């Protein structure tokens, strides 16, 4: 993975002259890797990597244009709370995210494990949509006090997915999904976790990751 990062900087960025200052972009990459799964804030990022705000905005655009990263827009449920409107930033691959952050040989923290699992599920959803040539838009829902990791919108209907890197599903994982169900902002709700049993918690169906992927690639969710 370290060699992939080096090749990306040399062949994609330097040879194509996509940025003027390669050293500045390399510093930005390390900071950007720590922002995987986070809401983009160009001002804070520019401060951390010692680059101008406009340069940082262009750097984010470059990552998206070269397919290294993507933006996940915010879903507006409009349920009388202050909702997030800015997109989240995700790198396209879990291994690349760790390599850019120089953490390929470091143990996973709980926080990093959660974000990487979200990244993996999003990657599979996007890949399945492309491979199966199916419609649908992906987003996330967030407010000041709650969040749903993924919203899949198809034909005017919305489906919520909560993704947890836990081997046991806890009732509190359902809270925001239930809020969106009760307010009729989503048609159905699902959980995805690292356990081995399929569960039913009221109106929420919880899938082990393996079973979710089997259904996804059969076209059941797209």
Buried (B, 14 or more C-beta within 10 A) or exposed (E): BEEEBEEBBEEBBEEEEBBEEBEBBBBBBBBBBBBBBBBBBBEBBBEBBEBEEEBBBBBBEBBEEBEBBBBBBBBEBEBEEEBBEEBBBBBBBBEBBBBBBEBBEEEBEEEBBBBBBBBBBBBBBBEBBEEEEEEBEBBBBBBEEBEBBBBBBBEEEBBBBBBBBBEEBEEEBBEBBBBBBEEEBBEBBBBBBBBEEEBEBEEBBBBBBEBBBEEBBEEEBB
